[in-house]
Amino acid sequence: MGDLARVGMVGLGVIAKTHLEVLAHQPRVSLEFTADPHRPEPPVFRGARPPHYGSLAAALGEHRPDLIVLATPTDTHADLVVQALERSPARVLAEKPLVHDLASLARLRSLDEKADVRGRVFTAHHFAFSPEVRWAAEQLAEHPEWGPVTGITSAFYDPYVLLREKASASYLSSWTDSGVNQLSTLARFVEPTALTSARQLDDGASAWCVCEYRSRGTVGTARLRTSWLTGSSSKETALVFGEAGVEVWIDHTAMTGFAARGGELLATYGNDGRTPRKVAHYRPLYESLLSGSPDPVLSFDTAAALTELHHAAPPPGTGR
Ligand SMILES: NC(=O)c1ccc[n+]([C@@H]2O[C@H](COP(=O)([O-])OP(=O)(O)OC[C@H]3O[C@@H](n4cnc5c(N)ncnc54)[C@H](O)[C@@H]3O)[C@@H](O)[C@H]2O)c1
């Protein structure tokens, strides 16, 4: 990305606030412009307001950013990635999920030769950077004697029951929104290979999916539950190492974890509560992206593999 990064921020909704908060503390970054058709004014960034536009196309008529960040509704990502690739030489960080359907993934792939999609497009798989996820991945790496991960259960609940319309407009369905977070988290621990069963329930407000994976030479299954039918957020993942009798529990809401074997506590992870959860995800994500060698979990190839798994689930209302 070079020594300095001029960033164009597209979409100024909920998650853009976290991007801007984290970027403001990156000394090598400047905010070149913002773009959002529904916001008349740009936000204050380091005490000043950047030039603001009603569209990415208008902004690219005036600016040459090094990095374009797309924090817009999921079903706008593909068109905006294509615009960014065709109208600028910038790299692109798209919010997750990269695309909302497989046709959009094929469209991006078809541009690779012309526009270096694989070198320029990154996806903000932010959950993979959450501190408890990185801690659990370190535990795995440090304890080969635990053997393979023989089972995983993950449950992601978001309190969108009363905000259903807005949540559907921005995130499409609970599985579209959270399934990709669960799959990118799994990818820190095991190699996800196939969605062996998948049901979107409650008109897309919930889902139940089963993902097969490989871990240390054996095949295991991950049970993935997502739902918006709750008044509060709660997200947890449990990893079982059946051969060693070890379990690792991580709480993504509290950013905590522990490992135990039967009644014996083996390891714990906690935090001092000073870093808000989303900042704790996006700060290391940006440090990695802005470094010379971004983490592979941000790459187009990872996004493409996860998209294919993610979209093996039939759309809501198809009765499977
Ligand atoms: N909210 C979260 O906690 C969160 C966390 C991680 C990732 N995400 C992802 O980030 C994306 C955005 O989510 P959000 O919660 O910020 O949504 P949001 O609805 O709060 O904000 C989206 C913003 O994009 C703007 N917009 C719409 N079309 C646009 C266009 N063509 N060009 C420029 N701006 C446009 C809207 O006016 C709105 O201000 C989604 O893909 C979501 O999955 C959200």
The ligand as an SDF file (V2000), in Angstrom:
LIG
                    3D

 44 48  0  0  0  0  0  0  0  0999 V2000
  -23.1410   -2.8320   11.3910 N   0  0  0  0  0  0  0  0  0  0  0  0
  -22.2050   -3.7040   11.7080 C   0  0  0  0  0  0  0  0  0  0  0  0
  -21.9430   -3.9810   12.8930 O   0  0  0  0  0  0  0  0  0  0  0  0
  -21.3650   -4.3370   10.6370 C   0  0  0  0  0  0  0  0  0  0  0  0
  -20.2230   -5.0400   11.0540 C   0  0  0  0  0  0  0  0  0  0  0  0
  -19.4080   -5.5850   10.0840 C   0  0  0  0  0  0  0  0  0  0  0  0
  -19.7510   -5.4950    8.7570 C   0  0  0  0  0  0  0  0  0  0  0  0
  -20.8790   -4.8580    8.3730 N   0  0  0  0  0  0  0  0  0  0  0  0
  -21.1890   -4.8080    6.9280 C   0  0  0  0  0  0  0  0  0  0  0  0
  -21.0260   -3.4640    6.5030 O   0  0  0  0  0  0  0  0  0  0  0  0
  -21.9710   -3.1650    5.4640 C   0  0  0  0  0  0  0  0  0  0  0  0
  -22.7480   -1.9230    5.8690 C   0  0  0  0  0  0  0  0  0  0  0  0
  -23.3890   -2.1670    7.0930 O   0  0  0  0  0  0  0  0  0  0  0  0
  -23.9020   -0.9500    8.0110 P   0  0  0  0  0  0  0  0  0  0  0  0
  -24.3880   -1.5860    9.2670 O   0  0  0  0  0  0  0  0  0  0  0  0
  -22.8830    0.1190    8.1250 O   0  0  0  0  0  0  0  0  0  0  0  0
  -25.1560   -0.4630    7.1040 O   0  0  0  0  0  0  0  0  0  0  0  0
  -25.9210    0.9330    7.1630 P   0  0  0  0  0  0  0  0  0  0  0  0
  -27.1910    0.6920    6.4920 O   0  0  0  0  0  0  0  0  0  0  0  0
  -25.8780    1.4780    8.5700 O   0  0  0  0  0  0  0  0  0  0  0  0
  -25.0020    1.9300    6.2890 O   0  0  0  0  0  0  0  0  0  0  0  0
  -24.8450    1.8240    4.9020 C   0  0  0  0  0  0  0  0  0  0  0  0
  -24.5970    3.2250    4.3310 C   0  0  0  0  0  0  0  0  0  0  0  0
  -24.2820    3.0820    2.9520 O   0  0  0  0  0  0  0  0  0  0  0  0
  -24.9380    4.1340    2.2430 C   0  0  0  0  0  0  0  0  0  0  0  0
  -25.0890    3.7340    0.8440 N   0  0  0  0  0  0  0  0  0  0  0  0
  -26.0470    2.9560    0.2790 C   0  0  0  0  0  0  0  0  0  0  0  0
  -25.7970    2.8020   -1.0430 N   0  0  0  0  0  0  0  0  0  0  0  0
  -24.6700    3.5140   -1.3150 C   0  0  0  0  0  0  0  0  0  0  0  0
  -23.9150    3.7380   -2.4850 C   0  0  0  0  0  0  0  0  0  0  0  0
  -24.2470    3.1820   -3.6590 N   0  0  0  0  0  0  0  0  0  0  0  0
  -22.8000    4.5230   -2.4080 N   0  0  0  0  0  0  0  0  0  0  0  0
  -22.4330    5.0780   -1.2280 C   0  0  0  0  0  0  0  0  0  0  0  0
  -23.1130    4.8920   -0.0680 N   0  0  0  0  0  0  0  0  0  0  0  0
  -24.2080    4.1050   -0.1130 C   0  0  0  0  0  0  0  0  0  0  0  0
  -26.2520    4.3210    2.9770 C   0  0  0  0  0  0  0  0  0  0  0  0
  -26.8070    5.5880    2.7150 O   0  0  0  0  0  0  0  0  0  0  0  0
  -25.8170    4.1530    4.4290 C   0  0  0  0  0  0  0  0  0  0  0  0
  -25.4410    5.3820    5.0080 O   0  0  0  0  0  0  0  0  0  0  0  0
  -22.8280   -4.4150    5.2630 C   0  0  0  0  0  0  0  0  0  0  0  0
  -22.3160   -5.1590    4.1880 O   0  0  0  0  0  0  0  0  0  0  0  0
  -22.6150   -5.1880    6.5680 C   0  0  0  0  0  0  0  0  0  0  0  0
  -22.7360   -6.5960    6.3710 O   0  0  0  0  0  0  0  0  0  0  0  0
  -21.6840   -4.2480    9.2900 C   0  0  0  0  0  0  0  0  0  0  0  0
  1  2  1  0
  2  3  2  0
  2  4  1  0
  4  5  1  0
  4 44  2  0
  5  6  2  0
  6  7  1  0
  7  8  2  0
  8  9  1  0
  8 44  1  0
  9 10  1  0
  9 42  1  0
 10 11  1  0
 11 12  1  0
 11 40  1  0
 12 13  1  0
 13 14  1  0
 14 15  2  0
 14 16  1  0
 14 17  1  0
 17 18  1  0
 18 19  2  0
 18 20  1  0
 18 21  1  0
 21 22  1  0
 22 23  1  0
 23 24  1  0
 23 38  1  0
 24 25  1  0
 25 26  1  0
 25 36  1  0
 26 27  1  0
 26 35  1  0
 27 28  2  0
 28 29  1  0
 29 30  1  0
 29 35  2  0
 30 31  1  0
 30 32  2  0
 32 33  1  0
 33 34  2  0
 34 35  1  0
 36 37  1  0
 36 38  1  0
 38 39  1  0
 40 41  1  0
 40 42  1  0
 42 43  1  0
M  CHG  2   8   1  16  -1
M  END
$$$$
